[in-house]
């Protein structure tokens, strides 16, 4: 048997209510309604050891492969505001539980768990951890490419004549997306944004090795108004895009969790096509848990963890995205039948 585990955390405290509704069998909506939010935030912050995480799901992928989903009980805001030692200990406890109690030989890191472990580097340096670690961002980055292609087809856009912006361009996913654009799409211009200009410049130099067209770097996200297609890849806790920042009829691929573009911006700009990024169709695998994706799909980072277990990969996949591996894992996922999910906007089907 090959066991794997995927670690998540509640995005907001209401997600705890959803889990409460499942456990008590009263429905997710009612669970969120009755949850005392401030009290719950205070309680989960103080949890220790086995109380600090919960086993959300056990499921069978095939006869030889069992998967588990484990939630580290800290919200996104708590993940980034609490002392790093406290957060890391909570994550480490969950990893060791998956490894030692569930016999997981592969562990994937979802949402903020990846960056708060330095994209897995801290975990592989820990002598108590023998399981193989992946942040899953290789498939996440690679999955943006077919999403861009399909979205452009819907709007009859010639990708070779487009300007594509990557927001959060030196993050793990953002850099991976940016470096893939020349190889797979060859747009007319690439825009890179992020708060650290030196890091943007480094990514620009990496892209320049194989791309001769215009590359623009900016710390100011308002520059995305020049882009036909915008790929959002930041770890910001809320929407960073307002209705005035987007070009008419733009396409937005929102890779972020929590989302970088809110529903209010969508409502104000019906001409803009917003697409959920990083969703992979995993039909045939019932994970017995609602991750917040569309029906029959899962996040790419989760899917990468599952695929690596299915192919019995024996390596860690942490730190920056390796482009050759990203292309490889996209191909292997497709071979196993896990392809890009139908386009959705806030998990609702897109019809154009």
C-alpha positions as CSV (number, residue, x, y, z in Angstrom):
1,X,0.0,0.0,0.0
2,X,1.1,3.6,-0.8
3,X,-0.4,6.2,1.6
4,X,-0.2,9.9,1.0
5,X,-1.5,12.9,2.9
6,X,-2.3,16.4,1.9
7,X,-2.3,19.3,4.5
8,X,-4.7,22.2,4.3
9,X,-5.9,24.8,6.7
10,X,-9.2,26.8,7.0
11,X,-9.0,30.0,4.9
12,X,-11.4,31.8,7.3
13,X,-13.0,30.9,10.6
14,X,-16.2,30.0,8.8
15,X,-14.5,27.0,7.3
16,X,-14.3,25.6,10.9
17,X,-18.1,25.9,10.9
18,X,-18.3,23.9,7.7
19,X,-16.3,21.1,9.3
20,X,-18.4,21.3,12.5
21,X,-21.6,20.9,10.3
22,X,-20.1,17.8,8.7
23,X,-19.1,16.2,12.0
24,X,-22.4,16.9,13.6
25,X,-24.3,16.0,10.4
26,X,-26.3,19.2,10.6
27,X,-25.1,20.6,7.2
28,X,-22.2,22.9,6.4
29,X,-24.4,26.1,6.2
30,X,-25.9,25.5,9.6
31,X,-22.5,24.7,11.0
32,X,-21.2,28.1,9.8
33,X,-24.3,29.8,11.2
34,X,-24.0,28.5,14.7
35,X,-20.2,28.8,15.0
36,X,-19.2,31.5,17.5
37,X,-16.5,33.1,15.4
38,X,-14.4,35.2,17.9
39,X,-14.5,32.5,20.5
40,X,-13.5,29.8,17.9
41,X,-10.6,31.9,16.7
42,X,-9.4,32.3,20.3
43,X,-9.7,28.6,21.0
44,X,-8.0,27.2,17.9
45,X,-5.1,29.6,18.4
46,X,-4.4,27.9,21.8
47,X,-4.7,24.3,20.7
48,X,-1.6,22.0,21.1
49,X,-0.4,18.6,19.9
50,X,-3.1,16.3,18.4
51,X,-5.8,18.9,19.1
52,X,-4.1,21.3,16.6
53,X,-5.1,19.4,13.5
54,X,-8.0,17.3,12.3
55,X,-8.3,14.4,9.9
56,X,-10.9,15.5,7.4
57,X,-10.9,12.6,5.0
58,X,-9.7,9.1,4.1
59,X,-10.3,7.9,0.6
60,X,-9.1,5.3,-1.8
61,X,-7.5,6.2,-5.1
62,X,-7.0,2.6,-6.2
63,X,-6.4,-0.7,-4.5
64,X,-2.8,0.2,-3.7
65,X,-3.1,3.9,-2.9
66,X,-4.9,5.6,0.0
67,X,-5.1,9.3,0.5
68,X,-5.8,11.5,3.6
69,X,-6.7,15.1,4.0
70,X,-5.5,16.8,7.2
71,X,-6.5,20.3,8.3
72,X,-4.0,22.3,10.4
73,X,-6.4,24.3,12.6
74,X,-5.2,27.8,12.0
75,X,-6.9,30.3,9.7
76,X,-5.0,32.0,6.9
77,X,-4.7,35.2,8.9
78,X,-3.5,33.3,12.0
79,X,-0.9,31.5,9.8
80,X,0.7,34.8,8.8
81,X,0.3,36.7,12.1
82,X,1.1,34.3,14.8
83,X,4.8,33.7,15.8
84,X,6.4,31.5,13.2
85,X,7.6,28.9,15.8
86,X,4.0,28.3,16.9
87,X,2.8,27.9,13.3
88,X,5.7,25.6,12.3
89,X,5.1,23.4,15.4
90,X,1.5,23.0,14.4
91,X,2.4,22.1,10.9
92,X,5.2,19.7,12.1
93,X,2.8,17.9,14.4
94,X,0.4,17.3,11.5
95,X,3.2,16.1,9.2
96,X,4.5,13.6,11.9
97,X,1.0,12.3,12.5
98,X,0.6,11.7,8.8
99,X,4.0,10.0,8.6
100,X,3.9,8.0,11.8
101,X,0.3,7.2,12.4
102,X,-1.1,7.1,8.9
103,X,2.0,5.7,7.3
104,X,2.1,8.4,4.6
105,X,5.2,8.2,2.5
106,X,4.3,11.3,0.5
107,X,3.0,14.6,2.1
108,X,1.7,17.6,0.2
109,X,1.6,21.1,1.4
110,X,-1.5,23.2,0.6
111,X,-2.2,27.0,0.8
112,X,0.0,28.9,3.3
113,X,1.5,25.7,4.7
114,X,3.9,25.7,1.7
115,X,5.4,29.3,2.1
116,X,5.5,29.0,5.9
117,X,7.7,26.0,5.6
118,X,9.9,27.9,3.1
119,X,8.2,25.8,0.4
120,X,9.0,22.6,2.1
121,X,12.7,23.3,2.7
122,X,12.3,23.4,6.5
123,X,10.6,20.1,6.6
124,X,13.1,18.1,4.5
125,X,15.9,19.5,6.8
126,X,14.1,18.0,9.9
127,X,15.7,14.7,10.8
128,X,12.4,13.3,12.2
129,X,10.7,13.4,8.8
130,X,11.3,10.5,6.4
131,X,8.3,11.0,4.1
132,X,8.8,12.7,0.8
133,X,7.5,16.3,0.7
134,X,6.0,18.3,-2.2
135,X,4.6,21.8,-2.2
136,X,2.5,20.9,-5.3
137,X,3.3,24.2,-6.9
138,X,4.9,22.7,-10.0
139,X,1.6,21.4,-11.2
140,X,-0.1,24.6,-10.0
141,X,2.2,26.7,-12.2
142,X,1.9,24.4,-15.2
143,X,-1.9,24.2,-15.0
144,X,-2.1,28.0,-15.6
145,X,-1.0,27.4,-19.2
146,X,-3.9,25.3,-20.4
147,X,-6.3,27.6,-18.5
148,X,-4.9,30.6,-20.4
149,X,-5.2,28.8,-23.7
150,X,-8.8,27.7,-23.1
151,X,-9.8,31.1,-21.9
152,X,-8.2,32.8,-24.9
153,X,-10.1,30.4,-27.2
154,X,-13.4,31.4,-25.6
155,X,-12.7,35.1,-26.4
156,X,-11.1,34.4,-29.8
157,X,-7.8,36.0,-28.7
158,X,-4.6,35.3,-30.6
159,X,-2.1,34.6,-27.7
160,X,0.9,35.7,-29.9
161,X,-0.6,39.2,-30.0
162,X,-1.3,39.5,-26.3
163,X,0.2,41.2,-23.3
164,X,0.2,38.8,-20.3
165,X,0.8,40.1,-16.8
166,X,1.9,37.9,-13.9
167,X,1.1,39.4,-10.5
168,X,3.3,38.0,-7.8
169,X,5.8,37.1,-10.4
170,X,8.7,36.0,-8.1
171,X,6.6,33.8,-5.9
172,X,6.9,30.0,-6.4
173,X,3.8,29.7,-8.6
174,X,4.2,33.2,-10.2
175,X,7.8,32.6,-11.2
176,X,6.9,29.2,-12.6
177,X,4.1,30.7,-14.7
178,X,6.3,33.5,-15.9
179,X,9.1,31.2,-17.1
180,X,6.7,29.0,-18.9
181,X,5.1,31.8,-21.0
182,X,7.9,32.1,-23.6
183,X,8.1,28.3,-24.1
184,X,4.4,27.6,-24.4
185,X,2.6,30.7,-25.4
186,X,5.1,33.3,-26.8
187,X,3.0,36.4,-26.1
188,X,3.8,39.9,-27.5
189,X,4.7,41.3,-24.1
190,X,5.1,40.1,-20.5
191,X,4.4,42.2,-17.5
192,X,5.8,41.2,-14.1
193,X,4.6,42.7,-10.8
194,X,5.5,42.4,-7.2
195,X,6.7,44.6,-4.3
196,X,10.5,43.7,-4.6
197,X,11.9,45.1,-7.8
198,X,15.2,43.3,-7.4
199,X,13.5,40.0,-7.4
200,X,11.3,40.9,-10.4
201,X,14.5,41.9,-12.2
202,X,16.0,38.5,-11.5
203,X,13.0,36.7,-13.0
204,X,13.2,39.0,-16.0
205,X,16.8,37.9,-16.5
206,X,15.7,34.3,-16.4
207,X,12.9,34.9,-19.0
208,X,15.3,36.9,-21.2
209,X,17.4,33.9,-21.9
210,X,14.7,32.5,-24.2
211,X,12.4,35.4,-24.9
212,X,13.2,38.4,-27.2
213,X,9.9,40.4,-26.8
214,X,9.2,43.2,-24.3
215,X,9.3,42.5,-20.6
216,X,8.1,45.1,-18.1
217,X,8.7,45.0,-14.4
218,X,6.7,47.1,-11.9
219,X,6.0,47.3,-8.2
220,X,2.7,49.0,-9.0
221,X,-0.1,46.5,-9.8
222,X,-2.1,49.2,-11.7
223,X,0.2,48.5,-14.7
224,X,-1.9,45.3,-15.3
225,X,-4.5,47.6,-17.0
226,X,-2.2,47.2,-20.1
227,X,-2.6,43.5,-20.1
228,X,-5.0,41.4,-22.1
229,X,-4.5,38.4,-19.7
230,X,-3.7,38.7,-16.0
231,X,-2.5,35.7,-13.9
232,X,-2.9,36.4,-10.2
233,X,-0.4,34.4,-8.0
234,X,0.1,36.3,-4.7
235,X,-0.3,35.1,-1.1
236,X,-2.3,38.2,-0.2
237,X,-5.2,37.5,2.2
238,X,-7.9,39.2,0.1
239,X,-8.8,40.8,-3.2
240,X,-6.0,43.0,-4.7
241,X,-7.8,43.8,-8.0
242,X,-10.5,46.5,-8.2
243,X,-12.7,47.3,-11.2
244,X,-10.5,50.1,-12.4
245,X,-7.4,48.0,-12.8
246,X,-8.4,45.9,-15.7
247,X,-8.4,46.4,-19.4
248,X,-11.7,46.1,-21.3
249,X,-12.5,42.4,-22.0
250,X,-9.5,41.2,-20.1
251,X,-9.0,37.6,-19.0
252,X,-8.1,37.0,-15.3
253,X,-6.7,33.6,-14.2
254,X,-6.9,33.7,-10.4
255,X,-4.5,31.1,-9.1
256,X,-4.5,32.4,-5.5
257,X,-6.1,31.0,-2.3
258,X,-7.6,33.1,-0.9
259,X,-8.7,34.6,-4.2
260,X,-6.9,37.7,-5.4
261,X,-10.0,39.0,-7.3
262,X,-13.2,39.2,-5.4
263,X,-16.8,38.7,-6.5
264,X,-17.6,42.4,-6.2
265,X,-15.0,43.2,-8.9
266,X,-16.5,40.5,-11.1
267,X,-20.0,42.0,-10.6
268,X,-18.7,45.5,-11.5
269,X,-16.8,44.3,-14.6
270,X,-19.1,41.8,-16.5
271,X,-16.9,42.3,-19.6
272,X,-13.9,40.6,-17.8
273,X,-13.6,36.9,-17.9
274,X,-12.4,35.6,-14.5
275,X,-11.3,32.0,-14.3
276,X,-10.5,29.9,-11.3
277,X,-6.9,28.8,-11.7
278,X,-5.3,25.6,-10.5
279,X,-8.3,23.3,-10.8
280,X,-7.7,19.8,-12.0
281,X,-10.4,17.3,-13.0
282,X,-10.0,14.2,-10.9
283,X,-13.3,12.4,-11.8
284,X,-13.2,8.8,-10.7
285,X,-11.6,9.8,-7.4
286,X,-13.9,10.7,-4.5
287,X,-12.0,12.5,-1.8
288,X,-15.0,12.7,0.5
289,X,-14.3,16.3,1.2
290,X,-15.3,19.7,-0.2
291,X,-12.1,21.7,-0.9
292,X,-14.1,24.6,-2.3
293,X,-13.4,23.5,-5.9
294,X,-16.0,22.7,-8.6
295,X,-17.6,19.3,-8.6
296,X,-15.2,16.5,-9.6
297,X,-12.1,18.7,-9.4
298,X,-9.4,19.4,-6.9
299,X,-6.5,21.9,-6.5
300,X,-3.5,21.2,-8.7
301,X,-1.2,21.1,-5.6
302,X,-3.3,18.2,-4.2
303,X,-3.4,16.5,-7.5
304,X,0.4,16.7,-7.8
305,X,0.7,15.0,-4.4
306,X,-1.7,12.2,-5.5
307,X,0.1,11.7,-8.9
308,X,3.5,11.5,-7.3
309,X,2.2,8.7,-5.0
310,X,0.6,6.9,-7.9
311,X,3.8,6.9,-9.9
312,X,5.8,6.0,-6.8
313,X,8.1,9.0,-7.1
314,X,10.9,8.9,-4.6
315,X,12.1,12.5,-4.5
316,X,11.3,15.7,-2.6
317,X,9.8,18.5,-4.7
318,X,10.4,21.6,-2.7
319,X,11.8,25.2,-3.1
320,X,11.5,26.8,-6.5
321,X,9.6,25.2,-9.4
322,X,11.8,23.3,-11.8
323,X,10.4,23.9,-15.2
324,X,11.3,20.5,-16.7
325,X,9.6,18.8,-13.7
326,X,6.6,21.0,-14.0
327,X,6.1,20.0,-17.6
328,X,6.7,16.4,-16.6
329,X,4.1,16.3,-13.8
330,X,1.6,18.0,-16.1
331,X,2.2,15.3,-18.7
332,X,2.0,12.4,-16.1
333,X,-1.2,13.9,-14.7
334,X,-2.8,13.9,-18.1
335,X,-1.7,10.3,-18.7
336,X,-3.5,9.3,-15.6
337,X,-6.6,11.1,-16.7
338,X,-6.3,14.1,-14.5
339,X,-6.6,17.1,-16.9
340,X,-7.6,20.7,-16.6
341,X,-11.1,21.0,-15.1
342,X,-13.9,22.8,-17.1
343,X,-13.5,26.5,-16.7
344,X,-15.3,28.0,-13.7
345,X,-15.6,31.3,-11.9
346,X,-15.9,31.0,-8.1
347,X,-16.5,27.3,-8.8
348,X,-19.5,28.0,-11.1
349,X,-19.4,26.8,-14.7
350,X,-18.4,29.5,-17.3
351,X,-20.6,29.8,-20.3
352,X,-19.7,32.3,-23.0
